[in-house]
Amino acid sequence: MDQHDALQDHVVDTLRGIIDNITKRDYQSVLDKLAYSGSGDGFGDENHFIDFSWTDWAEKNKPIDIGEAISILDDLLQKGQQ
């Protein structure tokens, strides 16, 4: 399995897991999958987001949101890493 397919599977599995948790009313499990993004810069609002990072991510302590995950998928696809 190449990088693109592995990340694509991870993103889909994460979303399916969240859907499953919500369906089962297991909201705490959904909350456990969220990461926190403080505004810190004086602009914008604080928010929570789904963290799509994975265990062997090169920057293990850096969460990635869905926008970054999709950008990585697109970059890998464009590079022929499918």
C-alpha positions as CSV (number, residue, x, y, z in Angstrom):
1,M,0.0,0.0,0.0
2,D,1.4,3.4,-0.9
3,Q,1.3,6.6,1.1
4,H,-1.8,8.0,-0.6
5,D,-3.9,4.9,-0.1
6,A,-2.7,4.5,3.5
7,L,-3.7,8.1,4.4
8,Q,-7.0,7.8,2.4
9,D,-7.9,4.7,4.4
10,H,-7.0,6.3,7.7
11,V,-9.1,9.4,7.0
12,V,-12.1,7.3,5.9
13,D,-11.7,5.0,8.9
14,T,-11.5,8.0,11.3
15,L,-14.7,9.5,9.8
16,R,-16.5,6.1,9.9
17,G,-15.4,5.7,13.6
18,I,-16.8,9.1,14.4
19,I,-20.1,8.4,12.6
20,D,-20.3,5.1,14.5
21,N,-19.7,6.8,17.8
22,I,-22.4,9.4,17.2
23,T,-24.8,6.7,16.0
24,K,-24.2,4.8,19.3
25,R,-24.5,8.0,21.3
26,D,-20.9,7.5,22.4
27,Y,-20.1,11.2,22.4
28,Q,-17.1,10.9,24.7
29,S,-15.3,8.9,22.1
30,V,-15.9,11.6,19.6
31,L,-14.6,14.2,22.0
32,D,-11.5,12.1,22.6
33,K,-10.8,12.3,18.8
34,L,-10.8,16.1,18.8
35,A,-7.8,18.4,19.0
36,Y,-7.9,22.0,20.3
37,S,-6.8,25.0,18.3
38,G,-6.5,28.1,20.4
39,S,-6.7,31.5,18.6
40,G,-3.5,32.7,20.4
41,D,-2.8,35.3,17.7
42,G,-5.6,37.7,18.6
43,F,-7.4,36.9,15.4
44,G,-10.2,34.4,14.9
45,D,-11.8,32.1,17.4
46,E,-10.7,29.1,19.4
47,N,-12.1,25.9,18.1
48,H,-12.0,22.1,18.2
49,F,-11.3,19.9,15.2
50,I,-11.0,16.2,14.3
51,D,-7.3,15.2,14.4
52,F,-6.4,13.1,11.4
53,S,-2.7,12.5,12.4
54,W,-1.6,8.9,12.7
55,T,0.9,7.1,14.9
56,D,3.8,7.1,12.6
57,W,3.3,10.7,11.4
58,A,6.7,12.3,11.0
59,E,5.7,15.1,13.4
60,K,3.9,13.0,15.9
61,N,3.0,15.9,18.2
62,K,1.5,18.0,15.4
63,P,-2.2,17.3,14.8
64,I,-3.5,17.7,11.3
65,D,-7.0,18.8,10.4
66,I,-9.1,17.6,7.5
67,G,-7.9,20.4,5.3
68,E,-4.3,19.4,5.7
69,A,-5.2,15.7,5.3
70,I,-7.0,16.4,2.0
71,S,-4.1,18.6,0.8
72,I,-1.6,15.8,1.5
73,L,-3.8,13.3,-0.3
74,D,-4.0,15.6,-3.3
75,D,-0.2,16.2,-3.3
76,L,0.4,12.5,-3.2
77,L,-2.1,11.9,-6.0
78,Q,-0.4,14.6,-8.1
79,K,3.0,13.0,-7.5
80,G,1.7,9.6,-8.6
81,Q,1.8,8.1,-5.2
82,Q,-1.5,6.3,-5.7
